[in-house]
């Protein structure tokens, strides 16, 4: 039996994946050869390979639009739906195309939520927001104290940070499964009043000074929004769970003592489930056509084994497996890990970031329209109309 290539993205969890490969190779079910590829080269290299006769047998992906693209080309093997019982259901959807399970979770979850500076809040004698009204009231409070209420990276390389706001407001306002239905082909749903209302709420936030005056020139991360939060120049930031690692890297004392986090607030009058979340549910392993069934089935079992899950947790990841909860105490920050895990477990839907869930062309076009909305170059009605007509 020959070797099966497994392509994965370079990151700190590669040692955990390599340990799983080594353990698998000793079982006699086949042989896996893992190749680690740099993030800035991964997607392009994978797309070229998948269009040739040298595609990998197994590969890492973000799910969503990429899997739909490869499935349409007939490149993927459907996975046994029995495997679903080992994972939190909300994190599996981005690994599906229709009813077909094509990607199995292989890393931690990355929900988006509000981070805040505890000291800034304590100095203002206020609590983190639970409702959208609370949030807008806090904008007034922090502006009065000379603090940017919400840090936002709005430069051209960080447009995905603006998209998070639109995603969450639509998620809270529209009915459950709204974006999933759009992703499944009901593009006309962009005409729903919830989209226009979300766009108007964005403009109201911008016009009220919620993001300050210069957000269009600010970067994400250390030296940008993350530093604004840790230095007390901003009170809050809406970001994915990886913000914790960024803060830990730049200011461990702030992370330990003053970094707070809460779910995105409820929106009064919205039809969405306030427990639902957006972000990156997790990352996935998929199997291409031609891989021996025994090899694929045996290797995929490693993704929910206790040793693999525990290895991810020790690296600071929060796996979306059903057996992860009992091991979260071994996380570098158990309270933070449990917060994330509970967010995913309690969510009926975990909407994948729109630019990842849709194909590359549509994702790029949506980001461009979001930038116009935030910058004031597009009014809410223009934004809603433009999104509706992106797909022709």
C-alpha positions in Angstrom: 0.0 0.0 0.0 1.5 3.3 -1.1 1.8 6.5 0.9 -1.0 9.1 1.1 0.0 12.8 1.0 -1.6 15.0 3.7 -1.2 18.8 3.1 -1.7 21.1 6.1 -1.2 24.7 7.0 1.8 25.8 9.0 1.0 26.8 12.6 1.8 25.8 16.2 -0.4 22.7 16.1 1.6 21.0 13.4 3.5 19.0 16.1 0.2 17.6 17.3 -0.8 16.6 13.8 2.6 15.0 13.2 2.2 12.9 16.3 -1.1 11.7 15.0 0.5 10.8 11.7 3.3 8.9 13.4 0.9 7.0 15.6 -1.3 6.1 12.6 1.7 5.0 10.5 2.5 2.4 13.2 -0.9 0.7 13.0 -0.5 -1.0 9.6 -3.6 0.7 8.1 -1.5 2.5 5.6 1.1 5.3 5.5 0.5 9.1 5.6 3.1 11.7 4.6 2.4 15.1 6.0 3.5 18.3 4.2 3.4 21.6 6.0 2.8 24.6 3.8 3.2 28.3 4.7 -0.1 30.3 5.1 0.6 32.8 2.4 1.2 30.0 -0.2 -1.4 27.4 0.9 -4.6 28.3 -0.9 -2.9 29.0 -4.3 -0.8 25.8 -4.1 -3.8 23.7 -3.1 -5.9 25.0 -6.0 -3.2 24.3 -8.5 -2.7 20.8 -7.2 -6.4 20.1 -7.1 -6.6 21.0 -10.8 -3.8 18.5 -11.7 -3.1 14.8 -11.4 -1.0 15.4 -8.3 -3.6 16.5 -5.7 -3.0 15.4 -2.1 -5.0 12.5 -0.7 -5.9 14.5 2.4 -5.9 18.3 2.9 -6.6 21.0 5.4 -9.2 23.7 4.6 -11.4 26.4 6.1 -14.5 24.6 4.8 -17.3 26.6 3.2 -16.8 27.9 -0.4 -13.5 26.0 -1.0 -15.2 22.6 -0.3 -18.1 23.5 -2.5 -15.7 24.4 -5.3 -13.8 21.1 -5.1 -17.0 19.1 -4.6 -18.5 20.6 -7.8 -15.3 19.5 -9.6 -15.8 15.9 -8.4 -12.6 15.9 -6.3 -13.9 14.9 -2.9 -15.0 11.8 -1.1 -18.1 12.0 1.0 -17.4 11.1 4.7 -19.4 8.7 6.9 -22.1 10.7 8.6 -21.6 8.5 11.6 -18.5 10.6 12.4 -20.8 13.5 13.3 -21.5 12.1 16.8 -18.0 12.9 17.9 -18.3 16.7 17.2 -20.3 19.7 18.3 -23.1 20.0 15.7 -22.8 23.8 15.1 -19.1 23.4 14.0 -19.9 20.7 11.4 -22.0 22.8 9.0 -19.0 24.5 7.3 -17.6 21.1 6.6 -20.7 20.2 4.6 -22.0 20.9 1.1 -25.7 20.4 1.2 -26.2 17.2 3.2 -22.8 15.8 2.3 -20.2 15.7 5.0 -16.9 16.6 3.2 -14.7 18.0 5.9 -14.0 16.8 9.4 -12.9 19.2 12.2 -9.2 19.0 12.9 -8.3 22.1 15.0 -9.7 24.5 17.5 -12.7 26.7 17.2 -12.5 30.5 16.5 -15.8 32.2 17.4 -16.0 36.0 17.3 -17.0 38.0 20.4 -16.4 41.2 22.2 -13.1 41.7 24.1 -12.9 44.6 26.6 -10.5 46.4 28.9 -11.6 45.7 32.4 -9.8 48.7 33.9 -11.3 51.1 31.4 -14.7 49.8 32.3 -14.1 49.9 36.0 -12.8 53.5 35.7 -16.0 54.4 34.0 -18.1 52.5 36.5 -19.9 50.5 33.7 -20.5 46.9 32.9 -19.9 45.1 29.5 -22.9 45.2 27.2 -25.6 42.5 27.2 -27.9 44.3 24.7 -27.4 46.5 21.7 -28.9 49.4 23.6 -26.2 48.8 26.3 -23.6 49.0 23.6 -24.8 52.3 22.1 -25.1 53.8 25.6 -21.5 52.8 26.3 -20.4 54.6 23.1 -21.6 57.9 24.7 -20.0 57.1 28.0 -16.5 56.4 26.6 -16.6 59.2 24.1 -17.2 61.5 27.1 -14.1 60.2 28.7 -11.9 60.6 25.7 -11.7 56.9 25.0 -12.4 55.3 21.6 -15.4 53.1 22.4 -14.7 50.3 19.9 -11.3 49.7 18.2 -11.8 48.9 14.5 -9.1 48.0 11.9 -10.5 49.5 8.8 -7.5 49.7 6.5 -7.6 47.9 3.2 -5.9 44.8 4.5 -8.2 44.3 7.5 -11.7 44.7 5.9 -12.7 41.3 7.4 -12.8 43.1 10.8 -15.6 45.4 9.5 -17.4 42.4 8.0 -17.7 40.9 11.5 -20.0 43.7 12.5 -22.3 43.3 9.5 -22.4 39.5 10.0 -23.4 39.7 13.7 -26.1 42.3 13.2 -27.7 40.3 10.3 -27.4 37.2 12.5 -29.2 38.8 15.4 -31.9 40.6 13.2 -32.8 37.9 10.6 -34.4 34.5 11.2 -32.3 31.5 12.1 -30.5 29.8 9.2 -30.7 33.0 7.2 -27.2 33.0 5.8 -27.1 29.2 5.4 -30.1 29.5 3.1 -28.2 32.2 1.1 -25.2 30.0 0.9 -27.3 27.1 -0.3 -28.5 29.2 -3.3 -31.3 31.5 -2.1 -29.4 34.7 -3.0 -32.7 36.7 -3.2 -32.8 36.6 0.6 -30.4 39.6 0.6 -33.5 41.6 0.0 -34.7 40.8 3.5 -35.3 44.0 5.6 -32.8 42.7 8.2 -29.9 43.4 5.8 -31.0 47.1 5.3 -31.5 47.5 9.0 -28.1 46.1 9.8 -26.5 48.5 7.3 -28.3 51.4 8.9 -27.1 50.4 12.3 -23.6 50.3 11.0 -23.9 53.8 9.7 -25.4 55.0 13.0 -22.4 53.5 14.8 -19.9 55.1 12.5 -21.7 58.5 12.6 -21.9 58.4 16.4 -18.1 58.0 16.7 -18.2 54.5 18.0 -15.1 53.6 16.1 -13.3 56.9 16.4 -12.4 59.2 13.5 -9.4 57.4 12.0 -10.3 53.7 11.9 -9.8 53.5 8.1 -6.0 53.9 8.7 -5.7 51.4 11.6 -4.3 47.9 11.3 -5.4 44.8 13.2 -3.1 43.4 15.8 -0.1 44.5 17.8 0.6 48.2 17.1 -3.0 48.6 15.9 -6.4 47.7 17.5 -4.9 45.2 19.9 -2.5 47.8 21.3 -5.3 50.3 21.5 -7.3 47.9 23.7 -4.4 46.9 26.0 -3.2 50.6 26.4 -6.7 51.8 27.4 -7.0 53.9 24.2 -10.1 51.8 23.3 -12.6 50.1 25.5 -13.7 47.2 23.3 -12.9 45.3 20.1 -15.0 42.8 18.2 -12.6 40.0 17.3 -12.1 36.3 16.9 -10.8 34.2 19.7 -7.2 34.4 18.4 -7.2 38.0 19.9 -6.2 36.3 23.2 -3.0 34.9 21.7 -2.2 38.3 20.2 -2.7 40.0 23.5 -0.7 37.3 25.3 2.2 37.9 22.9 2.3 41.7 23.2 1.2 42.3 26.9 1.0 39.2 29.2 0.2 41.3 32.3 -2.8 43.0 30.6 -4.0 39.6 29.4 -3.9 38.1 32.9 -5.3 41.1 34.8 -7.5 43.2 32.5 -8.6 41.4 29.4 -12.3 40.7 29.5 -14.6 39.0 27.0 -18.4 38.6 26.5 -20.7 37.3 23.8 -21.9 39.7 21.1 -25.0 41.4 22.6 -28.6 40.7 21.9 -30.4 43.0 19.5 -33.9 44.1 20.7 -36.6 43.0 18.3 -34.3 40.7 16.3 -35.6 37.3 15.0 -32.2 35.6 15.4 -31.3 33.3 18.3 -29.0 35.3 20.6 -27.0 32.2 21.4 -25.9 31.8 17.8 -22.4 32.9 16.8 -20.3 33.8 13.8 -16.6 33.3 13.0 -14.6 30.3 11.9 -16.2 27.2 13.3 -12.9 25.3 13.0 -10.6 24.0 10.3 -11.2 20.7 8.4 -9.6 17.7 6.9 -11.0 16.4 3.6 -10.3 13.3 1.5 -9.8 13.4 -2.2 -11.0 10.7 -4.7 -8.7 7.7 -5.0 -7.6 7.5 -1.4 -8.0 3.9 -0.1 -11.1 3.9 2.1 -9.4 1.9 4.9 -6.6 4.5 5.1 -8.9 7.5 5.2 -11.3 6.0 7.7 -8.6 4.9 10.1 -6.7 8.2 9.9 -9.8 10.4 10.4 -10.3 8.6 13.8 -7.3 10.5 15.1 -9.1 13.8 14.9 -11.3 12.9 17.9 -8.9 10.7 19.8 -8.2 11.7 23.4 -4.5 12.1 22.7 -5.0 14.4 19.7 -7.7 16.5 21.5 -5.5 16.9 24.6 -2.5 17.9 22.4 -4.6 20.7 20.8 -5.8 21.9 24.2 -2.3 22.1 25.6 -1.4 24.3 22.6 -4.2 26.7 23.6 -6.8 25.4 21.1 -10.4 24.6 21.9 -11.4 21.6 19.9 -15.0 21.1 18.8 -15.1 17.4 19.8 -17.6 16.1 22.3 -14.8 14.7 24.5 -13.0 18.0 24.7 -14.9 19.4 27.7 -13.4 17.0 30.2 -9.9 18.0 29.2 -10.3 21.8 29.2 -8.8 22.1 32.6 -5.4 21.3 30.9 -5.7 24.5 28.8 -3.3 27.3 29.5 -6.4 29.4 30.6 -9.2 27.0 31.5 -11.8 29.7 32.1 -11.2 31.2 28.6 -11.3 27.8 27.0 -14.6 26.9 28.6 -16.1 30.2 27.6 -15.3 29.5 24.0 -16.5 25.8 24.2 -19.8 26.8 25.8 -20.4 29.4 23.1 -20.1 26.7 20.4 -21.9 24.1 22.3 -24.9 26.3 23.0 -25.2 27.7 19.5 -27.7 26.2 17.1 -25.9 27.8 14.2 -22.3 28.9 13.9 -22.2 31.0 10.8 -18.9 30.9 9.0 -17.4 34.2 8.0 -19.1 35.2 4.8 -15.9 35.7 2.9 -14.8 32.1 3.7 -18.3 30.6 3.3 -18.8 32.0 -0.2 -16.5 31.5 -3.2 -13.5 33.7 -3.6 -15.1 36.1 -6.1 -18.2 36.8 -4.1 -16.3 37.0 -0.8 -14.0 39.6 -2.3 -16.9 41.6 -3.7 -18.8 41.6 -0.4 -15.7 42.9 1.4 -15.5 45.8 -1.1 -19.1 46.7 -0.4 -18.6 46.5 3.3 -15.7 49.0 3.1 -17.9 51.4 1.1 -20.6 51.2 3.8 -18.2 51.9 6.7 -16.4 54.7 4.8 -19.6 56.5 3.9 -19.1 56.0 0.1 -22.3 53.8 0.1 -25.6 54.5 1.9 -27.4 51.6 3.6 -29.9 51.3 0.7 -27.1 51.3 -1.8 -25.2 48.6 0.2 -28.2 46.3 0.5 -29.0 46.7 -3.2 -25.3 46.1 -4.2 -25.1 42.9 -2.2 -28.3 41.6 -3.8 -27.0 42.2 -7.3 -23.5 40.8 -6.8 -24.6 37.4 -8.1 -25.8 37.7 -11.6 
